[in-house]
Amino acid sequence: MLSGVLEDAGVLRQFERLGVLEAWPELVGERVADVTHARSVEDTTLVVEVRSSAWLMELDMMKGDFLQRVNQHAPETPMDRIVFVLAETE
C-alpha cells in the first residue's frame, strides 16, 4: 500500500533516479569522474559539479553522450537533461 502511494506521488521514481548519483563515475569513466561530482537530481535533471571552467566547457559539449549513458543505465527513469555547474572551492 505504501509503495502504491509513493508511486502515485512520483516519489518512488525520483528515488530510483537518485541511483545515477552513485553510478556516475562508472558511467563517465575515471578521467571525467576525477574532475566531476554528480551532486543532485532535480526532477528529471542531473546536476553535476565540475572542478574548473575549462572542464565545464569541454563537458558541456559532450553532455548528449553522457545523457545517453545515464538513460541507458536507468531506462525506466530517464533524465531529460544534465546541467554542469562550477564546483565551489573552499
mmCIF file as gemmi writes it, N, C-alpha and C atoms, coordinates in Angstrom:
data_model
loop_
_atom_site.group_PDB
_atom_site.id
_atom_site.type_symbol
_atom_site.label_atom_id
_atom_site.label_alt_id
_atom_site.label_comp_id
_atom_site.label_asym_id
_atom_site.label_entity_id
_atom_site.label_seq_id
_atom_site.pdbx_PDB_ins_code
_atom_site.Cartn_x
_atom_site.Cartn_y
_atom_site.Cartn_z
_atom_site.occupancy
_atom_site.B_iso_or_equiv
_atom_site.pdbx_formal_charge
_atom_site.auth_seq_id
_atom_site.auth_asym_id
_atom_site.pdbx_PDB_model_num
ATOM 1 N N . MET Axp A 1 ? 0.817 -1.192 0 1 0 ? 1 A 1
ATOM 2 C CA . MET Axp A 1 ? 0 0 0 1 0 ? 1 A 1
ATOM 3 C C . MET Axp A 1 ? 0.866 1.264 0 1 0 ? 1 A 1
ATOM 4 N N . LEU Axp A 2 ? 1.872 1.295 0.877 1 0 ? 2 A 1
ATOM 5 C CA . LEU Axp A 2 ? 2.743 2.468 0.939 1 0 ? 2 A 1
ATOM 6 C C . LEU Axp A 2 ? 3.474 2.666 -0.379 1 0 ? 2 A 1
ATOM 7 N N . SER Axp A 3 ? 3.936 1.567 -0.985 1 0 ? 3 A 1
ATOM 8 C CA . SER Axp A 3 ? 4.644 1.7 -2.252 1 0 ? 3 A 1
ATOM 9 C C . SER Axp A 3 ? 3.724 2.255 -3.33 1 0 ? 3 A 1
ATOM 10 N N . GLY Axp A 4 ? 2.447 1.899 -3.296 1 0 ? 4 A 1
ATOM 11 C CA . GLY Axp A 4 ? 1.487 2.452 -4.252 1 0 ? 4 A 1
ATOM 12 C C . GLY Axp A 4 ? 1.294 3.942 -4.067 1 0 ? 4 A 1
ATOM 13 N N . VAL Axp A 5 ? 1.233 4.386 -2.83 1 0 ? 5 A 1
ATOM 14 C CA . VAL Axp A 5 ? 1.093 5.818 -2.537 1 0 ? 5 A 1
ATOM 15 C C . VAL Axp A 5 ? 2.331 6.569 -3.007 1 0 ? 5 A 1
ATOM 16 N N . LEU Axp A 6 ? 3.51 6.016 -2.695 1 0 ? 6 A 1
ATOM 17 C CA . LEU Axp A 6 ? 4.759 6.657 -3.12 1 0 ? 6 A 1
ATOM 18 C C . LEU Axp A 6 ? 4.862 6.716 -4.639 1 0 ? 6 A 1
ATOM 19 N N . GLU Axp A 7 ? 4.437 5.647 -5.295 1 0 ? 7 A 1
ATOM 20 C CA . GLU Axp A 7 ? 4.481 5.621 -6.754 1 0 ? 7 A 1
ATOM 21 C C . GLU Axp A 7 ? 3.531 6.655 -7.34 1 0 ? 7 A 1
ATOM 22 N N . ASP Axp A 8 ? 2.334 6.747 -6.794 1 0 ? 8 A 1
ATOM 23 C CA . ASP Axp A 8 ? 1.366 7.737 -7.268 1 0 ? 8 A 1
ATOM 24 C C . ASP Axp A 8 ? 1.894 9.154 -7.103 1 0 ? 8 A 1
ATOM 25 N N . ALA Axp A 9 ? 2.639 9.405 -6.068 1 0 ? 9 A 1
ATOM 26 C CA . ALA Axp A 9 ? 3.173 10.742 -5.807 1 0 ? 9 A 1
ATOM 27 C C . ALA Axp A 9 ? 4.451 11.015 -6.598 1 0 ? 9 A 1
ATOM 28 N N . GLY Axp A 10 ? 4.973 10.014 -7.297 1 0 ? 10 A 1
ATOM 29 C CA . GLY Axp A 10 ? 6.2 10.194 -8.061 1 0 ? 10 A 1
ATOM 30 C C . GLY Axp A 10 ? 7.459 10.084 -7.221 1 0 ? 10 A 1
ATOM 31 N N . VAL Axp A 11 ? 7.296 9.811 -5.944 1 0 ? 11 A 1
ATOM 32 C CA . VAL Axp A 11 ? 8.441 9.726 -5.038 1 0 ? 11 A 1
ATOM 33 C C . VAL Axp A 11 ? 9.305 8.515 -5.376 1 0 ? 11 A 1
ATOM 34 N N . LEU Axp A 12 ? 8.678 7.411 -5.685 1 0 ? 12 A 1
ATOM 35 C CA . LEU Axp A 12 ? 9.418 6.194 -5.986 1 0 ? 12 A 1
ATOM 36 C C . LEU Axp A 12 ? 10.301 6.385 -7.212 1 0 ? 12 A 1
ATOM 37 N N . ARG Axp A 13 ? 9.764 6.997 -8.253 1 0 ? 13 A 1
ATOM 38 C CA . ARG Axp A 13 ? 10.557 7.241 -9.473 1 0 ? 13 A 1
ATOM 39 C C . ARG Axp A 13 ? 11.723 8.181 -9.178 1 0 ? 13 A 1
ATOM 40 N N . GLN Axp A 14 ? 11.48 9.199 -8.379 1 0 ? 14 A 1
ATOM 41 C CA . GLN Axp A 14 ? 12.557 10.13 -8.047 1 0 ? 14 A 1
ATOM 42 C C . GLN Axp A 14 ? 13.634 9.422 -7.228 1 0 ? 14 A 1
ATOM 43 N N . PHE Axp A 15 ? 13.234 8.568 -6.317 1 0 ? 15 A 1
ATOM 44 C CA . PHE Axp A 15 ? 14.192 7.8 -5.526 1 0 ? 15 A 1
ATOM 45 C C . PHE Axp A 15 ? 15.036 6.908 -6.436 1 0 ? 15 A 1
ATOM 46 N N . GLU Axp A 16 ? 14.404 6.287 -7.425 1 0 ? 16 A 1
ATOM 47 C CA . GLU Axp A 16 ? 15.13 5.436 -8.368 1 0 ? 16 A 1
ATOM 48 C C . GLU Axp A 16 ? 16.123 6.258 -9.188 1 0 ? 16 A 1
ATOM 49 N N . ARG Axp A 17 ? 15.758 7.483 -9.528 1 0 ? 17 A 1
ATOM 50 C CA . ARG Axp A 17 ? 16.662 8.354 -10.288 1 0 ? 17 A 1
ATOM 51 C C . ARG Axp A 17 ? 17.936 8.676 -9.498 1 0 ? 17 A 1
ATOM 52 N N . LEU Axp A 18 ? 17.837 8.698 -8.19 1 0 ? 18 A 1
ATOM 53 C CA . LEU Axp A 18 ? 18.999 9.025 -7.363 1 0 ? 18 A 1
ATOM 54 C C . LEU Axp A 18 ? 20.127 8.005 -7.511 1 0 ? 18 A 1
ATOM 55 N N . GLY Axp A 19 ? 19.811 6.829 -8.004 1 0 ? 19 A 1
ATOM 56 C CA . GLY Axp A 19 ? 20.833 5.809 -8.228 1 0 ? 19 A 1
ATOM 57 C C . GLY Axp A 19 ? 21.915 6.252 -9.192 1 0 ? 19 A 1
ATOM 58 N N . VAL Axp A 20 ? 21.596 7.175 -10.065 1 0 ? 20 A 1
ATOM 59 C CA . VAL Axp A 20 ? 22.583 7.657 -11.031 1 0 ? 20 A 1
ATOM 60 C C . VAL Axp A 20 ? 23.71 8.422 -10.34 1 0 ? 20 A 1
ATOM 61 N N . LEU Axp A 21 ? 23.438 8.998 -9.18 1 0 ? 21 A 1
ATOM 62 C CA . LEU Axp A 21 ? 24.489 9.72 -8.455 1 0 ? 21 A 1
ATOM 63 C C . LEU Axp A 21 ? 25.633 8.773 -8.093 1 0 ? 21 A 1
ATOM 64 N N . GLU Axp A 22 ? 25.29 7.604 -7.635 1 0 ? 22 A 1
ATOM 65 C CA . GLU Axp A 22 ? 26.296 6.609 -7.272 1 0 ? 22 A 1
ATOM 66 C C . GLU Axp A 22 ? 26.957 6.008 -8.51 1 0 ? 22 A 1
ATOM 67 N N . ALA Axp A 23 ? 26.203 5.854 -9.577 1 0 ? 23 A 1
ATOM 68 C CA . ALA Axp A 23 ? 26.719 5.221 -10.791 1 0 ? 23 A 1
ATOM 69 C C . ALA Axp A 23 ? 27.525 6.172 -11.675 1 0 ? 23 A 1
ATOM 70 N N . TRP Axp A 24 ? 27.476 7.468 -11.404 1 0 ? 24 A 1
ATOM 71 C CA . TRP Axp A 24 ? 28.121 8.469 -12.264 1 0 ? 24 A 1
ATOM 72 C C . TRP Axp A 24 ? 29.567 8.122 -12.637 1 0 ? 24 A 1
ATOM 73 N N . PRO Axp A 25 ? 30.449 7.816 -11.685 1 0 ? 25 A 1
ATOM 74 C CA . PRO Axp A 25 ? 31.842 7.52 -12.066 1 0 ? 25 A 1
ATOM 75 C C . PRO Axp A 25 ? 31.961 6.363 -13.062 1 0 ? 25 A 1
ATOM 76 N N . GLU Axp A 26 ? 31.162 5.346 -12.86 1 0 ? 26 A 1
ATOM 77 C CA . GLU Axp A 26 ? 31.17 4.195 -13.76 1 0 ? 26 A 1
ATOM 78 C C . GLU Axp A 26 ? 30.659 4.586 -15.15 1 0 ? 26 A 1
ATOM 79 N N . LEU Axp A 27 ? 29.674 5.455 -15.205 1 0 ? 27 A 1
ATOM 80 C CA . LEU Axp A 27 ? 29.061 5.838 -16.476 1 0 ? 27 A 1
ATOM 81 C C . LEU Axp A 27 ? 29.953 6.736 -17.322 1 0 ? 27 A 1
ATOM 82 N N . VAL Axp A 28 ? 30.746 7.588 -16.679 1 0 ? 28 A 1
ATOM 83 C CA . VAL Axp A 28 ? 31.538 8.568 -17.432 1 0 ? 28 A 1
ATOM 84 C C . VAL Axp A 28 ? 33.012 8.213 -17.539 1 0 ? 28 A 1
ATOM 85 N N . GLY Axp A 29 ? 33.468 7.277 -16.758 1 0 ? 29 A 1
ATOM 86 C CA . GLY Axp A 29 ? 34.872 6.89 -16.81 1 0 ? 29 A 1
ATOM 87 C C . GLY Axp A 29 ? 35.716 7.662 -15.805 1 0 ? 29 A 1
ATOM 88 N N . GLU Axp A 30 ? 36.898 7.108 -15.55 1 0 ? 30 A 1
ATOM 89 C CA . GLU Axp A 30 ? 37.769 7.637 -14.499 1 0 ? 30 A 1
ATOM 90 C C . GLU Axp A 30 ? 38.22 9.073 -14.766 1 0 ? 30 A 1
ATOM 91 N N . ARG Axp A 31 ? 38.573 9.374 -16.001 1 0 ? 31 A 1
ATOM 92 C CA . ARG Axp A 31 ? 39.092 10.715 -16.321 1 0 ? 31 A 1
ATOM 93 C C . ARG Axp A 31 ? 38.067 11.8 -16.011 1 0 ? 31 A 1
ATOM 94 N N . VAL Axp A 32 ? 36.838 11.599 -16.448 1 0 ? 32 A 1
ATOM 95 C CA . VAL Axp A 32 ? 35.781 12.582 -16.193 1 0 ? 32 A 1
ATOM 96 C C . VAL Axp A 32 ? 35.368 12.547 -14.723 1 0 ? 32 A 1
ATOM 97 N N . ALA Axp A 33 ? 35.307 11.364 -14.148 1 0 ? 33 A 1
ATOM 98 C CA . ALA Axp A 33 ? 34.918 11.244 -12.735 1 0 ? 33 A 1
ATOM 99 C C . ALA Axp A 33 ? 35.897 11.97 -11.817 1 0 ? 33 A 1
ATOM 100 N N . ASP Axp A 34 ? 37.158 12.046 -12.215 1 0 ? 34 A 1
ATOM 101 C CA . ASP Axp A 34 ? 38.162 12.733 -11.396 1 0 ? 34 A 1
ATOM 102 C C . ASP Axp A 34 ? 37.928 14.236 -11.301 1 0 ? 34 A 1
ATOM 103 N N . VAL Axp A 35 ? 37.212 14.805 -12.26 1 0 ? 35 A 1
ATOM 104 C CA . VAL Axp A 35 ? 37.007 16.264 -12.274 1 0 ? 35 A 1
ATOM 105 C C . VAL Axp A 35 ? 35.544 16.653 -12.08 1 0 ? 35 A 1
ATOM 106 N N . THR Axp A 36 ? 34.697 15.666 -11.775 1 0 ? 36 A 1
ATOM 107 C CA . THR Axp A 36 ? 33.267 15.941 -11.605 1 0 ? 36 A 1
ATOM 108 C C . THR Axp A 36 ? 32.732 15.251 -10.359 1 0 ? 36 A 1
ATOM 109 N N . HIS Axp A 37 ? 31.539 15.705 -9.973 1 0 ? 37 A 1
ATOM 110 C CA . HIS Axp A 37 ? 30.807 15.071 -8.874 1 0 ? 37 A 1
ATOM 111 C C . HIS Axp A 37 ? 29.32 15.238 -9.172 1 0 ? 37 A 1
ATOM 112 N N . ALA Axp A 38 ? 28.619 14.108 -9.334 1 0 ? 38 A 1
ATOM 113 C CA . ALA Axp A 38 ? 27.17 14.165 -9.539 1 0 ? 38 A 1
ATOM 114 C C . ALA Axp A 38 ? 26.548 14.607 -8.222 1 0 ? 38 A 1
ATOM 115 N N . ARG Axp A 39 ? 26.029 15.835 -8.197 1 0 ? 39 A 1
ATOM 116 C CA . ARG Axp A 39 ? 25.596 16.46 -6.948 1 0 ? 39 A 1
ATOM 117 C C . ARG Axp A 39 ? 24.155 16.143 -6.579 1 0 ? 39 A 1
ATOM 118 N N . SER Axp A 40 ? 23.238 16.245 -7.546 1 0 ? 40 A 1
ATOM 119 C CA . SER Axp A 40 ? 21.828 16.07 -7.193 1 0 ? 40 A 1
ATOM 120 C C . SER Axp A 40 ? 20.996 15.75 -8.423 1 0 ? 40 A 1
ATOM 121 N N . VAL Axp A 41 ? 19.779 15.303 -8.147 1 0 ? 41 A 1
ATOM 122 C CA . VAL Axp A 41 ? 18.772 15.096 -9.181 1 0 ? 41 A 1
ATOM 123 C C . VAL Axp A 41 ? 17.591 15.968 -8.808 1 0 ? 41 A 1
ATOM 124 N N . GLU Axp A 42 ? 17.217 16.845 -9.718 1 0 ? 42 A 1
ATOM 125 C CA . GLU Axp A 42 ? 16.076 17.737 -9.511 1 0 ? 42 A 1
ATOM 126 C C . GLU Axp A 42 ? 15.045 17.416 -10.581 1 0 ? 42 A 1
ATOM 127 N N . ASP Axp A 43 ? 13.999 16.72 -10.181 1 0 ? 43 A 1
ATOM 128 C CA . ASP Axp A 43 ? 13.005 16.172 -11.108 1 0 ? 43 A 1
ATOM 129 C C . ASP Axp A 43 ? 13.724 15.271 -12.109 1 0 ? 43 A 1
ATOM 130 N N . THR Axp A 44 ? 13.804 15.679 -13.378 1 0 ? 44 A 1
ATOM 131 C CA . THR Axp A 44 ? 14.473 14.858 -14.392 1 0 ? 44 A 1
ATOM 132 C C . THR Axp A 44 ? 15.764 15.509 -14.875 1 0 ? 44 A 1
ATOM 133 N N . THR Axp A 45 ? 16.365 16.318 -14.021 1 0 ? 45 A 1
ATOM 134 C CA . THR Axp A 45 ? 17.627 16.988 -14.347 1 0 ? 45 A 1
ATOM 135 C C . THR Axp A 45 ? 18.721 16.505 -13.404 1 0 ? 45 A 1
ATOM 136 N N . LEU Axp A 46 ? 19.832 16.075 -13.984 1 0 ? 46 A 1
ATOM 137 C CA . LEU Axp A 46 ? 21 15.678 -13.208 1 0 ? 46 A 1
ATOM 138 C C . LEU Axp A 46 ? 21.936 16.879 -13.114 1 0 ? 46 A 1
ATOM 139 N N . VAL Axp A 47 ? 22.296 17.265 -11.905 1 0 ? 47 A 1
ATOM 140 C CA . VAL Axp A 47 ? 23.199 18.395 -11.679 1 0 ? 47 A 1
ATOM 141 C C . VAL Axp A 47 ? 24.574 17.837 -11.314 1 0 ? 47 A 1
ATOM 142 N N . VAL Axp A 48 ? 25.58 18.253 -12.086 1 0 ? 48 A 1
ATOM 143 C CA . VAL Axp A 48 ? 26.938 17.738 -11.911 1 0 ? 48 A 1
ATOM 144 C C . VAL Axp A 48 ? 27.898 18.897 -11.677 1 0 ? 48 A 1
ATOM 145 N N . GLU Axp A 49 ? 28.654 18.821 -10.585 1 0 ? 49 A 1
ATOM 146 C CA . GLU Axp A 49 ? 29.678 19.83 -10.305 1 0 ? 49 A 1
ATOM 147 C C . GLU Axp A 49 ? 30.945 19.491 -11.081 1 0 ? 49 A 1
ATOM 148 N N . VAL Axp A 50 ? 31.592 20.539 -11.596 1 0 ? 50 A 1
ATOM 149 C CA . VAL Axp A 50 ? 32.813 20.377 -12.382 1 0 ? 50 A 1
ATOM 150 C C . VAL Axp A 50 ? 33.916 21.202 -11.732 1 0 ? 50 A 1
ATOM 151 N N . ARG Axp A 51 ? 35.116 20.661 -11.705 1 0 ? 51 A 1
ATOM 152 C CA . ARG Axp A 51 ? 36.237 21.26 -10.986 1 0 ? 51 A 1
ATOM 153 C C . ARG Axp A 51 ? 36.718 22.591 -11.564 1 0 ? 51 A 1
ATOM 154 N N . SER Axp A 52 ? 36.679 22.777 -12.888 1 0 ? 52 A 1
ATOM 155 C CA . SER Axp A 52 ? 37.204 24.012 -13.48 1 0 ? 52 A 1
ATOM 156 C C . SER Axp A 52 ? 36.328 24.461 -14.641 1 0 ? 52 A 1
ATOM 157 N N . SER Axp A 53 ? 36.447 25.736 -14.979 1 0 ? 53 A 1
ATOM 158 C CA . SER Axp A 53 ? 35.644 26.272 -16.085 1 0 ? 53 A 1
ATOM 159 C C . SER Axp A 53 ? 36.067 25.657 -17.417 1 0 ? 53 A 1
ATOM 160 N N . ALA Axp A 54 ? 37.342 25.34 -17.566 1 0 ? 54 A 1
ATOM 161 C CA . ALA Axp A 54 ? 37.797 24.704 -18.808 1 0 ? 54 A 1
ATOM 162 C C . ALA Axp A 54 ? 37.133 23.337 -18.98 1 0 ? 54 A 1
ATOM 163 N N . TRP Axp A 55 ? 37.109 22.556 -17.914 1 0 ? 55 A 1
ATOM 164 C CA . TRP Axp A 55 ? 36.43 21.263 -17.967 1 0 ? 55 A 1
ATOM 165 C C . TRP Axp A 55 ? 34.934 21.445 -18.183 1 0 ? 55 A 1
ATOM 166 N N . LEU Axp A 56 ? 34.352 22.438 -17.564 1 0 ? 56 A 1
ATOM 167 C CA . LEU Axp A 56 ? 32.916 22.673 -17.712 1 0 ? 56 A 1
ATOM 168 C C . LEU Axp A 56 ? 32.566 22.888 -19.18 1 0 ? 56 A 1
ATOM 169 N N . MET Axp A 57 ? 33.343 23.704 -19.873 1 0 ? 57 A 1
ATOM 170 C CA . MET Axp A 57 ? 33.072 23.954 -21.297 1 0 ? 57 A 1
ATOM 171 C C . MET Axp A 57 ? 33.248 22.683 -22.121 1 0 ? 57 A 1
ATOM 172 N N . GLU Axp A 58 ? 34.287 21.919 -21.819 1 0 ? 58 A 1
ATOM 173 C CA . GLU Axp A 58 ? 34.543 20.672 -22.544 1 0 ? 58 A 1
ATOM 174 C C . GLU Axp A 58 ? 33.397 19.674 -22.34 1 0 ? 58 A 1
ATOM 175 N N . LEU Axp A 59 ? 33.008 19.489 -21.095 1 0 ? 59 A 1
ATOM 176 C CA . LEU Axp A 59 ? 31.959 18.519 -20.781 1 0 ? 59 A 1
ATOM 177 C C . LEU Axp A 59 ? 30.6 18.956 -21.295 1 0 ? 59 A 1
ATOM 178 N N . ASP Axp A 60 ? 30.371 20.254 -21.334 1 0 ? 60 A 1
ATOM 179 C CA . ASP Axp A 60 ? 29.1 20.763 -21.839 1 0 ? 60 A 1
ATOM 180 C C . ASP Axp A 60 ? 28.885 20.341 -23.29 1 0 ? 60 A 1
ATOM 181 N N . MET Axp A 61 ? 29.974 20.264 -24.048 1 0 ? 61 A 1
ATOM 182 C CA . MET Axp A 61 ? 29.868 19.838 -25.449 1 0 ? 61 A 1
ATOM 183 C C . MET Axp A 61 ? 29.607 18.34 -25.565 1 0 ? 61 A 1
ATOM 184 N N . MET Axp A 62 ? 29.87 17.601 -24.499 1 0 ? 62 A 1
ATOM 185 C CA . MET Axp A 62 ? 29.705 16.148 -24.514 1 0 ? 62 A 1
ATOM 186 C C . MET Axp A 62 ? 28.459 15.69 -23.762 1 0 ? 62 A 1
ATOM 187 N N . LYS Axp A 63 ? 27.646 16.631 -23.313 1 0 ? 63 A 1
ATOM 188 C CA . LYS Axp A 63 ? 26.539 16.258 -22.429 1 0 ? 63 A 1
ATOM 189 C C . LYS Axp A 63 ? 25.528 15.324 -23.08 1 0 ? 63 A 1
ATOM 190 N N . GLY Axp A 64 ? 25.351 15.407 -24.389 1 0 ? 64 A 1
ATOM 191 C CA . GLY Axp A 64 ? 24.428 14.497 -25.071 1 0 ? 64 A 1
ATOM 192 C C . GLY Axp A 64 ? 24.849 13.046 -24.909 1 0 ? 64 A 1
ATOM 193 N N . ASP Axp A 65 ? 26.143 12.798 -25.029 1 0 ? 65 A 1
ATOM 194 C CA . ASP Axp A 65 ? 26.678 11.45 -24.848 1 0 ? 65 A 1
ATOM 195 C C . ASP Axp A 65 ? 26.477 10.974 -23.41 1 0 ? 65 A 1
ATOM 196 N N . PHE Axp A 66 ? 26.757 11.857 -22.451 1 0 ? 66 A 1
ATOM 197 C CA . PHE Axp A 66 ? 26.578 11.488 -21.046 1 0 ? 66 A 1
ATOM 198 C C . PHE Axp A 66 ? 25.107 11.215 -20.73 1 0 ? 66 A 1
ATOM 199 N N . LEU Axp A 67 ? 24.219 12.019 -21.279 1 0 ? 67 A 1
ATOM 200 C CA . LEU Axp A 67 ? 22.784 11.823 -21.051 1 0 ? 67 A 1
ATOM 201 C C . LEU Axp A 67 ? 22.341 10.467 -21.594 1 0 ? 67 A 1
ATOM 202 N N . GLN Axp A 68 ? 22.86 10.108 -22.75 1 0 ? 68 A 1
ATOM 203 C CA . GLN Axp A 68 ? 22.531 8.81 -23.331 1 0 ? 68 A 1
ATOM 204 C C . GLN Axp A 68 ? 23.009 7.674 -22.42 1 0 ? 68 A 1
ATOM 205 N N . ARG Axp A 69 ? 24.213 7.789 -21.888 1 0 ? 69 A 1
ATOM 206 C CA . ARG Axp A 69 ? 24.744 6.76 -20.979 1 0 ? 69 A 1
ATOM 207 C C . ARG Axp A 69 ? 23.897 6.646 -19.712 1 0 ? 69 A 1
ATOM 208 N N . VAL Axp A 70 ? 23.528 7.787 -19.155 1 0 ? 70 A 1
ATOM 209 C CA . VAL Axp A 70 ? 22.696 7.801 -17.946 1 0 ? 70 A 1
ATOM 210 C C . VAL Axp A 70 ? 21.366 7.112 -18.224 1 0 ? 70 A 1
ATOM 211 N N . ASN Axp A 71 ? 20.754 7.431 -19.352 1 0 ? 71 A 1
ATOM 212 C CA . ASN Axp A 71 ? 19.444 6.864 -19.665 1 0 ? 71 A 1
ATOM 213 C C . ASN Axp A 71 ? 19.521 5.392 -20.056 1 0 ? 71 A 1
ATOM 214 N N . GLN Axp A 72 ? 20.65 4.948 -20.591 1 0 ? 72 A 1
ATOM 215 C CA . GLN Axp A 72 ? 20.829 3.518 -20.843 1 0 ? 72 A 1
ATOM 216 C C . GLN Axp A 72 ? 20.988 2.762 -19.524 1 0 ? 72 A 1
ATOM 217 N N . HIS Axp A 73 ? 21.602 3.412 -18.558 1 0 ? 73 A 1
ATOM 218 C CA . HIS Axp A 73 ? 21.797 2.801 -17.238 1 0 ? 73 A 1
ATOM 219 C C . HIS Axp A 73 ? 20.465 2.626 -16.503 1 0 ? 73 A 1
ATOM 220 N N . ALA Axp A 74 ? 19.577 3.588 -16.644 1 0 ? 74 A 1
ATOM 221 C CA . ALA Axp A 74 ? 18.285 3.55 -15.942 1 0 ? 74 A 1
ATOM 222 C C . ALA Axp A 74 ? 17.165 3.956 -16.897 1 0 ? 74 A 1
ATOM 223 N N . PRO Axp A 75 ? 16.84 3.101 -17.868 1 0 ? 75 A 1
ATOM 224 C CA . PRO Axp A 75 ? 15.844 3.47 -18.88 1 0 ? 75 A 1
ATOM 225 C C . PRO Axp A 75 ? 14.432 3.664 -18.327 1 0 ? 75 A 1
ATOM 226 N N . GLU Axp A 76 ? 14.147 3.062 -17.172 1 0 ? 76 A 1
ATOM 227 C CA . GLU Axp A 76 ? 12.801 3.192 -16.601 1 0 ? 76 A 1
ATOM 228 C C . GLU Axp A 76 ? 12.594 4.54 -15.913 1 0 ? 76 A 1
ATOM 229 N N . THR Axp A 77 ? 13.682 5.258 -15.643 1 0 ? 77 A 1
ATOM 230 C CA . THR Axp A 77 ? 13.593 6.583 -15.008 1 0 ? 77 A 1
ATOM 231 C C . THR Axp A 77 ? 14.534 7.551 -15.733 1 0 ? 77 A 1
ATOM 232 N N . PRO Axp A 78 ? 14.23 7.882 -16.977 1 0 ? 78 A 1
ATOM 233 C CA . PRO Axp A 78 ? 15.155 8.695 -17.769 1 0 ? 78 A 1
ATOM 234 C C . PRO Axp A 78 ? 15.275 10.137 -17.278 1 0 ? 78 A 1
ATOM 235 N N . MET Axp A 79 ? 16.447 10.696 -17.542 1 0 ? 79 A 1
ATOM 236 C CA . MET Axp A 79 ? 16.71 12.111 -17.285 1 0 ? 79 A 1
ATOM 237 C C . MET Axp A 79 ? 16.42 12.886 -18.566 1 0 ? 79 A 1
ATOM 238 N N . ASP Axp A 80 ? 15.966 14.116 -18.419 1 0 ? 80 A 1
ATOM 239 C CA . ASP Axp A 80 ? 15.743 14.974 -19.577 1 0 ? 80 A 1
ATOM 240 C C . ASP Axp A 80 ? 16.973 15.792 -19.927 1 0 ? 80 A 1
ATOM 241 N N . ARG Axp A 81 ? 17.781 16.1 -18.902 1 0 ? 81 A 1
ATOM 242 C CA . ARG Axp A 81 ? 18.968 16.913 -19.181 1 0 ? 81 A 1
ATOM 243 C C . ARG Axp A 81 ? 19.991 16.789 -18.063 1 0 ? 81 A 1
ATOM 244 N N . ILE Axp A 82 ? 21.202 17.202 -18.41 1 0 ? 82 A 1
ATOM 245 C CA . ILE Axp A 82 ? 22.299 17.295 -17.454 1 0 ? 82 A 1
ATOM 246 C C . ILE Axp A 82 ? 22.733 18.75 -17.424 1 0 ? 82 A 1
ATOM 247 N N . VAL Axp A 83 ? 22.917 19.269 -16.231 1 0 ? 83 A 1
ATOM 248 C CA . VAL Axp A 83 ? 23.406 20.64 -16.055 1 0 ? 83 A 1
ATOM 249 C C . VAL Axp A 83 ? 24.75 20.563 -15.344 1 0 ? 83 A 1
ATOM 250 N N . PHE Axp A 84 ? 25.769 21.134 -15.972 1 0 ? 84 A 1
ATOM 251 C CA . PHE Axp A 84 ? 27.088 21.206 -15.354 1 0 ? 84 A 1
ATOM 252 C C . PHE Axp A 84 ? 27.233 22.555 -14.681 1 0 ? 84 A 1
ATOM 253 N N . VAL Axp A 85 ? 27.701 22.536 -13.437 1 0 ? 85 A 1
ATOM 254 C CA . VAL Axp A 85 ? 27.92 23.773 -12.679 1 0 ? 85 A 1
ATOM 255 C C . VAL Axp A 85 ? 29.344 23.762 -12.137 1 0 ? 85 A 1
ATOM 256 N N . LEU Axp A 86 ? 29.906 24.941 -12.01 1 0 ? 86 A 1
ATOM 257 C CA . LEU Axp A 86 ? 31.252 25.065 -11.473 1 0 ? 86 A 1
ATOM 258 C C . LEU Axp A 86 ? 31.223 24.769 -9.977 1 0 ? 86 A 1
ATOM 259 N N . ALA Axp A 87 ? 32.093 23.866 -9.549 1 0 ? 87 A 1
ATOM 260 C CA . ALA Axp A 87 ? 32.15 23.495 -8.131 1 0 ? 87 A 1
ATOM 261 C C . ALA Axp A 87 ? 32.663 24.666 -7.312 1 0 ? 87 A 1
ATOM 262 N N . GLU Axp A 88 ? 32.096 24.82 -6.133 1 0 ? 88 A 1
ATOM 263 C CA . GLU Axp A 88 ? 32.565 25.859 -5.218 1 0 ? 88 A 1
ATOM 264 C C . GLU Axp A 88 ? 33.87 25.398 -4.6 1 0 ? 88 A 1
ATOM 265 N N . THR Axp A 89 ? 34.822 26.31 -4.488 1 0 ? 89 A 1
ATOM 266 C CA . THR Axp A 89 ? 36.095 25.967 -3.86 1 0 ? 89 A 1
ATOM 267 C C . THR Axp A 89 ? 36.124 26.512 -2.447 1 0 ? 89 A 1
ATOM 268 N N . GLU Axp A 90 ? 36.817 25.809 -1.603 1 0 ? 90 A 1
ATOM 269 C CA . GLU Axp A 90 ? 36.878 26.235 -0.201 1 0 ? 90 A 1
ATOM 270 C C . GLU Axp A 90 ? 38.144 26.993 0.071 1 0 ? 90 A 1
